[in-house]
Every structure is written in structure tokens, then in C-alpha cells.
Amino acid sequence: MSTPRFLQLPPAVRRTTVRTPRGSFAVLEALPVGEPERHPALLVPGFTGSKEDFLGVLQTLTGAGRRVLALDMRGQHDSPGCDDPSRYLLPELGADVAEILVALGPEPVHLVGHSFGGLVTREAVLAEPAMVASYTLMASGPAAIDGPSAQKAAALRDALTGALSMEQIWQIKLGPDARAAGWAEEIIEFLRHRYLNNCTTGLVTMAGELLSAPDRTADLAKAADDTDLPIMVLYGEDDDAWLPETQAAMSARLEAARVVIPGAAHSPAWEAPETTAHALTDFWNSAERR
């Protein structure tokens, strides 16, 4: 079967693997023309997401002369998983990200965490602040998710711990929802493949973490103050996961830069890629001038 158009990689992007003492992780790696001249960047997706969520921004982000990687976390899509639930707890996933930062070094890395990936990368920042050149929370929040998104995560967790397989959940609920949303058939097929490729143990445990994460904003604010770490909170004006006012309040507590992306909801890198890429590039360049 030929590769769907939306998954065909730009010339500067390739699929590869980052190997660390904690395991191997699938990435999309985007390289600039010529030698990279700036700090690299690492983009971490959310719950049920993958590195492909950032396809729309990778090429643009290399334009300033930096290497940019988008990650599949442990058990996500193309990254190997395991059946040990403890390896999917937030501190453990954060430790994975911290090892990847070390592997990308020796210079500090611009780190971006989308949605649940924001909770994961926060753990990495708290553990290894010296390895982070700047930190962006993209459509993420200060603590456990609530509202309709929490209900969806809980329903998936409960179905997987019950009698249903991921294939059955796709056939009964997720596939029909994707078609009702009007997605193109090639996108629906990719989403199905990605769901089925996820480690079930990982999905169940990560859902539990998403639903119970503590508020560590004060810890992050102190770490940023101690290390002079630039932080940005970036989200869509219509975000329906963590509400915009929740993210704005988190930004104020962090004394962080705040960017609201017009015309975007919970996935700015997909829904408004050029605007999101330019906001990230401006923030990263500013952080390097400090």
C-alpha cells in the first residue's frame, strides 16, 4: 500500500531511532540545510498521539538552522513498549525524555510537550533543567485533565481493562467517531493503525496518569527561576481539553510567555502549523539571545 499523502515526508525529514540506556525511541528527524547552527529541539506528543502530530511544523522549524526531532514515547506507535505498568508512570516517562535530551546533547535542547506530553516533559525539566534550553507547554495544563476529555480517557482505560480489545474499541467507537468528524479515509486508516500499534499497558497506565496528575506548577516555577529557564505556554484559542483560561492562569503562575494560536483548538501544530512553527521559532531564538 502506498504512503498516504499527508504522511509523505518532506525532503529534510526522515524516520530514525534515538538509542538511550533506557531503550530505543522512534523519531522524525528534520535537518536544516547545511550544518545546524542553533540548539536542537525535541517535540513530545500527547496521550494516544505520535510523532506524526508534528509533521506540519518540522520543515518550517528547521529554517532557523536547527535540528528538530518529534518523538514517539515508550509504547507509542513505532516505539517499543513493555508490559510493566510502572514504566508508563509520569516520572518514568519523564526519565525517558531526560535520557533522550542527553543523547541529543551536549548542548541544551528546546523542549516542547503537547497535552499529556506536557505533564511528561515537566518531569524531565524538573529532573534535568541544565539540559533544557527552553520549555514550551503546548495545549497542556497544570494538573490532571477534567471535563469531556477526562471522560474519554477514562472510558478508553475502562474499556481496555474490561473485556474489549483495541480493535473492538476502534470498530465500536473510535472509527465511527472519526468518520462522523469528516476525516479523510487515509487519515482514518492511519489513526486506526496508530491506535492498534500502541501498547495496551501503556494506554491504560498513561490514561490513569492523565486523570490523576498532581499540580507541580510551583515546582516548575521554582526550577525555572533557579536556572533562568525560559518557558512559554502555547495553546489554541478554542482548546477544548485544558480550557484556555486554565492555561492562561498556569502561564501567569509560571511568569511565562503566552501565545494563543487563532483558529486552533487542542492541536495547534496540526490545525495551524505555520503560525505555531513561527511562534516556536521566535521563542527559541529569543531564548538563545538571553
Secondary structure, 3 states (H helix, E strand, C coil): CCCCHHHCCCCCEEEEEEEECCEEEEEEEECCCCCCCCCCEEEECCCCCCHHHHHHHHHHHHHHCCCEEEECCCCCCCCCCCCCHHHHCHHHHHHHHHHHHHHHCCCCEEEEEECHHHHHHHHHHHHCHHHEEEEEEECCCCCCCCHHHHHHHHHHHHHHHCCCCHHHHHHHHHHHHHHHCCCCHHHHHHHHHHHHHCCHHHHHHHHHHHHHCCCCHHHHHHHHHHHCCCEEEEEECCCCCCCHHHHHHHHHHHCCEEEEECCCCCCHHHHCHHHHHHHHHHHHHHHHHC
